[in-house]
Amino acid sequence: MAATRSFEQRREFGDSVRAHREKVTPAAIGLPPGTRRRTPGLRREELAQLCGLSTTWFTWIEQGRDVSVSPGALARLSDALRLDGAGRAYLFDLAGKRDPAHGRGDTENISPAILACVDGIGSPAYVLDRCWNARGWNAHAERLFVGWLDAPGERNLLRFVFRHPAAPSLICDWEARARRIAAEFRAASSAHFDDPKLRALIAGLRQDSETFTQFWDQHGVLGREGGERTFNHPTDGFLRYEQVTFNLANQPDLKLTVLVHPSDDSAELHAR
């Protein structure tokens, strides 16, 4: 991918590496301050030694040359430069590489602030983790998703869609939606196929649902985008929403989905 980067991207990458190198003091990595340092921070050879790379490689990088950069080398470089999450992500983006540590954050716990925000949303809203287990939802979502969020026990969206008997009657045009959900999940999980929990989930769905197996083996890939979502609710009747999905900052594996009322009938639906 390095060959496809523009000169501006390579130059910005090199400038960023140099700027951060000059911010890391020798003391921060256990080196004596030394004397006769012509530049602040670390020398190229010191950073190269920390990363297990050559000084020439760093010289070329900082000159903006079209040099191959592996994800492993970027990870070591990010650690050596003491980059925070934003700085590391910026460096990987400039290099056109996927961070191997992406998505290793905590998905088991959601902060009270996020839960409070979800609870305060005036339409159905829920948070999914990497395996699409619901980690938080509000009362509107609990009322809407009969058989998924209104009952104790497992609250996995995929298992609800493909295994729960209530799903085909609740979700309008269930087959088309189920096919799309399988394709969305494949796209969302592409970076984590080595996750044992995710692999176990897929294996269980394949064993229990012929429909999931059929859709999964088609290898469809779709982004989890917005659009119209319709339901035949057993109490409230026909309901229509527009879906909006957000990534949560600092927890890239958590997705917030909100089903908003269309403007033409929002007042009527909100009153229910």
C-alpha positions in Angstrom: 0.0 0.0 0.0 3.0 2.3 0.5 3.3 2.7 -3.3 -0.1 4.2 -3.6 0.5 7.0 -1.0 0.8 10.5 -2.4 4.0 12.6 -1.8 2.0 14.8 0.6 1.1 11.7 2.7 4.7 10.5 2.7 6.0 13.9 3.6 3.4 14.3 6.4 4.3 10.9 7.7 8.0 11.7 7.8 7.4 15.1 9.4 5.3 13.5 12.1 7.9 10.9 12.9 10.6 13.5 13.1 8.4 15.8 15.3 7.6 13.1 17.7 11.2 11.8 17.8 12.3 15.2 18.8 9.8 15.2 21.7 11.0 12.0 23.3 13.8 12.8 25.8 16.7 10.3 26.2 15.8 10.1 29.9 12.3 8.8 29.0 13.9 5.7 27.5 16.6 5.3 30.1 19.5 6.9 28.3 21.8 9.5 29.8 21.3 13.1 28.4 24.8 13.1 26.8 26.5 16.1 25.3 26.8 17.8 22.0 23.2 16.9 20.9 22.5 18.9 17.7 18.8 18.2 17.9 16.3 17.9 20.7 14.9 14.5 21.7 16.2 11.2 20.3 18.7 10.7 17.5 17.7 8.6 14.6 20.1 5.9 15.5 18.6 5.7 19.0 15.1 5.4 17.7 16.2 2.8 15.2 17.7 0.8 18.0 14.5 1.0 20.0 12.5 -0.2 17.1 14.9 -2.8 15.7 15.1 -1.0 12.4 17.9 0.7 10.5 19.0 4.3 10.8 18.9 4.5 7.0 15.2 3.5 7.0 14.4 6.3 9.4 16.4 8.8 7.3 14.4 7.8 4.2 11.1 7.9 6.1 11.8 11.5 7.3 12.8 12.5 3.8 9.4 11.5 2.5 10.7 8.7 0.3 8.4 5.9 -0.9 9.5 3.3 1.7 7.7 0.1 2.6 6.3 0.2 6.2 4.9 -2.9 7.8 2.2 -2.9 10.5 4.6 -4.5 12.9 7.2 -1.8 12.3 4.6 0.9 12.8 3.5 -0.6 16.1 7.1 -0.7 17.4 7.6 2.9 16.2 4.3 4.1 17.9 5.4 2.5 21.1 8.9 3.9 20.9 7.5 7.4 20.3 5.1 7.1 23.2 2.1 7.9 21.0 -1.4 8.0 22.5 -4.3 6.4 20.7 -5.0 9.4 18.4 -1.3 9.8 17.5 -0.9 6.1 16.8 -4.1 6.0 14.6 -2.9 9.1 12.7 0.5 7.4 11.9 -1.2 4.2 10.7 -3.6 6.2 8.5 -0.8 8.1 6.9 1.0 4.9 6.2 -2.1 3.3 4.8 -1.9 0.3 7.1 -4.3 -1.4 9.5 -3.3 -1.3 13.2 -3.0 -4.8 14.5 -3.9 -3.5 18.0 -7.2 -1.9 16.7 -10.2 -3.1 18.6 -8.4 -4.5 21.6 -10.1 -2.1 23.9 -12.6 -3.0 26.6 -15.9 -4.2 25.2 -17.1 -5.9 28.3 -17.8 -2.7 30.2 -19.5 0.5 29.1 -19.0 3.7 31.0 -22.0 5.1 33.0 -21.8 8.2 30.9 -22.5 6.3 27.7 -25.3 4.4 29.2 -26.8 7.6 30.5 -26.6 9.1 26.9 -28.3 6.0 25.5 -31.0 6.1 28.1 -31.7 9.7 27.4 -32.3 9.2 23.6 -36.0 9.6 22.8 -36.2 6.7 20.3 -34.9 3.1 20.3 -31.1 3.0 20.9 -28.7 0.2 21.7 -24.9 -0.5 21.8 -23.4 -3.6 20.3 -20.0 -5.1 20.9 -17.7 -6.9 18.5 -19.8 -10.0 18.5 -23.0 -8.0 18.3 -24.1 -8.6 21.9 -26.2 -5.8 23.3 -24.2 -4.0 26.0 -26.6 -1.2 26.6 -30.1 -0.1 25.5 -32.9 2.2 26.4 -36.5 1.6 27.3 -37.7 2.4 23.7 -35.4 -0.3 22.3 -36.6 -2.8 24.9 -40.2 -2.2 24.0 -39.5 -2.4 20.2 -37.3 -5.6 20.1 -39.7 -8.2 21.5 -37.8 -11.4 22.1 -34.4 -9.7 22.1 -34.0 -6.9 24.6 -37.2 -7.4 26.6 -36.2 -10.8 28.0 -33.5 -12.0 30.3 -30.6 -14.1 29.1 -28.6 -13.9 25.9 -29.0 -10.7 23.9 -27.0 -11.4 20.7 -28.5 -9.6 17.7 -27.5 -12.3 15.2 -28.9 -15.2 17.3 -32.1 -13.2 17.7 -32.5 -12.6 14.0 -31.6 -16.1 12.8 -32.8 -18.3 15.7 -35.6 -16.6 17.6 -39.2 -17.5 16.4 -40.4 -13.9 16.9 -37.9 -12.3 14.6 -39.5 -13.1 11.2 -42.8 -11.7 12.3 -41.4 -8.6 14.0 -38.9 -7.6 11.2 -40.6 -6.6 8.0 -39.1 -8.3 4.9 -37.2 -10.5 7.3 -35.2 -12.5 4.7 -33.8 -9.4 3.0 -32.9 -7.9 6.3 -31.3 -11.1 7.6 -29.2 -11.4 4.4 -28.0 -7.8 4.9 -27.2 -8.3 8.6 -25.1 -11.3 7.7 -23.2 -9.2 5.2 -22.8 -6.3 7.6 -21.5 -8.6 10.3 -18.9 -10.1 7.9 -17.6 -6.7 7.0 -17.6 -5.5 10.7 -15.7 -8.6 11.9 -13.1 -8.8 9.1 -10.3 -7.7 11.4 -11.2 -10.1 14.2 -11.7 -13.5 12.6 -9.1 -14.9 14.9 -11.1 -14.0 18.0 -12.2 -17.2 19.7 -15.5 -15.8 20.8 -16.4 -14.5 17.3 -15.4 -17.8 15.7 -17.5 -19.7 18.3 -20.5 -17.4 17.5 -20.2 -18.0 13.8 -19.8 -21.8 14.2 -22.9 -21.9 16.5 -25.0 -19.9 14.0 -23.9 -22.2 11.1 -24.9 -25.2 13.2 -28.3 -23.9 14.3 -29.4 -21.9 11.2 -29.5 -23.1 7.6 -30.4 -19.6 6.6 -27.4 -18.0 8.3 -25.2 -20.7 6.7 -26.6 -19.9 3.3 -26.1 -16.1 3.6 -22.7 -16.4 5.3 -21.4 -18.7 2.5 -22.4 -16.1 -0.1 -19.5 -13.9 1.3 -21.6 -10.7 1.0 -19.9 -7.6 2.5 -21.9 -4.5 3.3 -21.3 -1.5 5.6 -23.6 -1.0 8.6 -25.3 2.0 7.0 -28.5 3.8 7.7 -31.8 3.5 6.0 -35.4 2.6 6.5 -36.2 0.0 9.1 -39.8 -1.3 9.5 -41.4 -3.5 12.1 -44.7 -5.3 12.7 -44.9 -4.8 16.5 -47.3 -7.1 18.3 -48.7 -4.2 20.4 -47.9 -1.0 18.5 -48.5 -2.3 15.0 -46.5 -1.1 12.0 -43.5 1.1 12.9 -41.1 2.8 10.6 -37.7 4.3 11.5 -34.5 5.5 10.0 -31.3 3.8 11.3 -28.2 5.7 12.2 -25.1 4.0 13.5 -22.1 5.6 15.3 -18.7 4.5 16.4 -17.9 5.3 20.1 -14.7 7.2 20.7 -11.9 5.2 22.4 -13.9 1.9 22.1 -13.9 1.2 18.4 -15.6 -2.2 18.8 -18.7 -0.7 20.3 -21.3 0.6 17.9 -24.3 2.8 18.9 -27.4 2.3 16.8 -30.3 4.7 17.0 -33.6 4.3 15.2 -35.0 7.8 14.6 -38.6 8.6 13.7 -39.1 9.9 10.2 -40.0 13.6 10.2 -43.5 13.0 8.7 -44.8 10.9 11.6 -42.3 11.5 14.4 -44.9 13.2 16.6 -47.4 10.4 16.3 -44.8 7.7 17.0 -43.2 9.6 19.9 -46.5 9.9 21.6 -46.9 6.1 21.8 
